[in-house]
Amino acid sequence: MPAEQGGDRLRVIASHWHALAERRLAYFTELYRSGRWQRYYSREHFALRMLDVIRAERQWRDIVERGRSLSPEKRDNDLRPAA
């Protein structure tokens, strides 16, 4: 039972980080659409930041989806950090 609770807790944490990554992506998308990015970034720097934001959102989405698709026993083992 404690292992299952730990896995549930990790899934909740991953979901929260994914939500944060989605909000960050929405912010950068709006920054791009409005043209305000030019006030704060050079073209190259903004492109690099945008790629980082997109990559982070995809990674958190993959973690959350992987956690949902695994069986409870395997899920807990796969979500643990690598040693």
C-alpha positions as CSV (number, residue, x, y, z in Angstrom):
1,M,0.0,0.0,0.0
2,P,2.7,2.6,0.8
3,A,4.3,2.0,-2.6
4,E,1.0,2.7,-4.3
5,Q,0.6,5.9,-2.4
6,G,4.1,7.0,-3.3
7,G,3.3,6.3,-7.0
8,D,0.1,8.3,-6.7
9,R,2.0,11.1,-5.2
10,L,4.6,11.1,-8.0
11,R,1.8,11.2,-10.6
12,V,0.2,14.2,-8.9
13,I,3.5,16.0,-8.7
14,A,4.2,15.2,-12.4
15,S,0.7,16.5,-13.3
16,H,1.4,19.7,-11.5
17,W,4.7,20.2,-13.3
18,H,3.0,19.5,-16.6
19,A,0.4,22.1,-15.9
20,L,3.1,24.6,-15.1
21,A,4.9,23.7,-18.3
22,E,1.6,24.2,-20.3
23,R,1.1,27.6,-18.7
24,R,4.7,28.6,-19.6
25,L,4.2,27.5,-23.2
26,A,0.9,29.5,-23.4
27,Y,2.8,32.5,-22.0
28,F,5.6,32.2,-24.6
29,T,3.1,31.6,-27.4
30,E,1.2,34.8,-26.5
31,L,4.5,36.7,-26.2
32,Y,5.3,35.6,-29.7
33,R,1.9,36.3,-31.2
34,S,1.8,39.8,-29.6
35,G,5.3,40.6,-30.7
36,R,6.3,41.6,-27.2
37,W,9.1,39.1,-27.2
38,Q,11.1,41.7,-29.2
39,R,11.3,43.9,-26.1
40,Y,13.0,41.3,-24.1
41,Y,14.9,38.9,-26.4
42,S,16.9,38.8,-29.5
43,R,15.5,36.6,-32.3
44,E,18.0,33.8,-31.6
45,H,17.6,33.9,-27.8
46,F,13.9,33.8,-28.0
47,A,14.0,30.9,-30.5
48,L,16.2,29.0,-28.1
49,R,14.0,29.8,-25.1
50,M,10.9,28.7,-27.1
51,L,12.5,25.4,-28.0
52,D,13.3,24.8,-24.3
53,V,9.7,25.6,-23.3
54,I,8.3,23.3,-26.0
55,R,10.7,20.5,-25.0
56,A,9.9,20.8,-21.3
57,E,6.1,20.6,-22.0
58,R,6.5,17.6,-24.2
59,Q,8.7,15.8,-21.6
60,W,6.3,16.4,-18.8
61,R,3.4,15.3,-21.0
62,D,5.2,12.1,-21.8
63,I,5.9,11.4,-18.1
64,V,2.3,12.0,-17.2
65,E,1.0,9.8,-20.1
66,R,3.5,7.0,-19.3
67,G,2.4,7.1,-15.7
68,R,-1.2,6.7,-16.7
69,S,-0.6,3.9,-19.1
70,L,1.4,1.6,-16.9
71,S,0.1,-1.1,-14.5
72,P,0.3,0.0,-10.8
73,E,3.3,-2.3,-10.1
74,K,5.3,-1.3,-13.1
75,R,4.3,2.3,-12.9
76,D,5.9,2.7,-9.5
77,N,9.1,1.2,-10.6
78,D,9.3,3.3,-13.8
79,L,8.6,6.6,-12.2
80,R,11.4,6.3,-9.6
81,P,14.4,8.3,-10.4
82,A,17.4,6.4,-11.9
83,A,20.1,5.7,-9.4
